[in-house]
Protein backbone atom coordinates (compact mmCIF):
# COMPACT_ATOMS: atom_id res chain seq x y z
CA UNK A 1 0.00 0.00 0.00
CA UNK A 2 1.28 3.48 -0.77
CA UNK A 3 -0.04 6.86 0.11
CA UNK A 4 0.78 10.41 -0.90
CA UNK A 5 0.84 13.59 1.13
CA UNK A 6 0.99 17.18 -0.12
CA UNK A 7 4.04 17.86 2.07
CA UNK A 8 6.97 15.68 3.09
CA UNK A 9 5.77 12.91 5.36
CA UNK A 10 7.17 11.61 8.61
CA UNK A 11 10.78 10.50 8.46
CA UNK A 12 11.71 6.92 9.16
CA UNK A 13 14.57 5.80 11.35
CA UNK A 14 15.56 3.07 8.84
CA UNK A 15 16.07 4.68 5.40
CA UNK A 16 17.21 1.43 3.72
CA UNK A 17 16.25 0.95 0.08
CA UNK A 18 14.19 -2.14 0.77
CA UNK A 19 12.51 -0.64 3.81
CA UNK A 20 8.79 0.13 3.52
CA UNK A 21 9.72 3.56 4.93
CA UNK A 22 12.05 4.43 2.03
CA UNK A 23 10.46 7.34 0.14
CA UNK A 24 9.83 7.20 -3.58
CA UNK A 25 9.41 10.74 -4.90
CA UNK A 26 6.51 11.24 -7.28
CA UNK A 27 6.70 13.21 -10.50
CA UNK A 28 4.08 15.55 -9.02
CA UNK A 29 5.84 18.50 -7.40
CA UNK A 30 5.39 18.86 -3.66
CA UNK A 31 4.24 15.26 -3.12
CA UNK A 32 6.00 12.30 -1.65
CA UNK A 33 4.91 8.69 -1.97
CA UNK A 34 5.77 6.25 0.81
CA UNK A 35 5.27 2.52 1.04
CA UNK A 36 3.80 1.59 4.41
CA UNK A 37 2.30 -1.31 6.28
CA UNK A 38 -1.48 -1.37 6.57
CA UNK A 39 -1.29 -0.77 10.34
CA UNK A 40 0.57 2.51 9.72
CA UNK A 41 -2.49 3.87 7.89
CA UNK A 42 -4.92 3.37 10.77
CA UNK A 43 -5.88 6.77 12.20
CA UNK A 44 -4.82 8.66 9.05
CA UNK A 45 -7.33 10.80 7.12
CA UNK A 46 -8.28 10.59 3.44
CA UNK A 47 -7.43 13.81 1.52
CA UNK A 48 -9.84 13.36 -1.42
CA UNK A 49 -13.05 11.53 -2.23
CA UNK A 50 -12.44 7.93 -3.33
CA UNK A 51 -15.09 6.77 -5.78
CA UNK A 52 -15.70 4.69 -8.88
CA UNK A 53 -15.98 7.16 -11.78
CA UNK A 54 -17.99 4.69 -13.87
CA UNK A 55 -20.69 3.90 -11.31
CA UNK A 56 -20.42 6.88 -8.97
CA UNK A 57 -20.11 4.56 -5.95
CA UNK A 58 -18.38 6.39 -3.09
CA UNK A 59 -15.89 4.33 -1.07
CA UNK A 60 -14.55 7.11 1.19
CA UNK A 61 -15.00 10.86 1.48
CA UNK A 62 -12.31 13.46 2.08
CA UNK A 63 -11.70 13.71 5.82
CA UNK A 64 -12.73 10.11 6.60
CA UNK A 65 -10.47 8.31 9.07
CA UNK A 66 -8.90 5.03 7.96
CA UNK A 67 -9.67 2.16 10.32
CA UNK A 68 -9.03 -1.58 10.48
CA UNK A 69 -12.56 -1.98 9.14
CA UNK A 70 -12.41 0.52 6.25
CA UNK A 71 -8.92 -0.21 4.87
CA UNK A 72 -9.68 -3.77 3.66
CA UNK A 73 -12.75 -2.40 1.86
CA UNK A 74 -10.62 0.19 0.05
CA UNK A 75 -8.04 -2.44 -0.91
CA UNK A 76 -10.78 -4.77 -2.14
CA UNK A 77 -12.19 -1.92 -4.25
CA UNK A 78 -8.81 -1.67 -6.00
CA UNK A 79 -7.21 1.33 -4.32
CA UNK A 80 -3.46 0.71 -4.00
CA UNK A 81 -2.60 4.39 -3.41
CA UNK A 82 -4.37 6.65 -0.95
CA UNK A 83 -4.17 10.46 -0.81
CA UNK A 84 -3.74 11.35 2.86
CA UNK A 85 -3.85 14.55 4.85
CA UNK A 86 -0.56 15.37 6.58
CA UNK A 87 -1.75 16.01 10.14
CA UNK A 88 0.76 16.26 12.99
CA UNK A 89 -1.77 15.62 15.84
CA UNK A 90 -0.20 18.20 18.14
Secondary structure, DSSP 4 states (H G I P E B T S, - for coil): -EEEESS-----S---TTSTT-EEE-SSTT-EEEE--HHHHTT-BBSS-EE-TTT--EEE-TTPBP-HHHHHHHHHTT--EEEB------
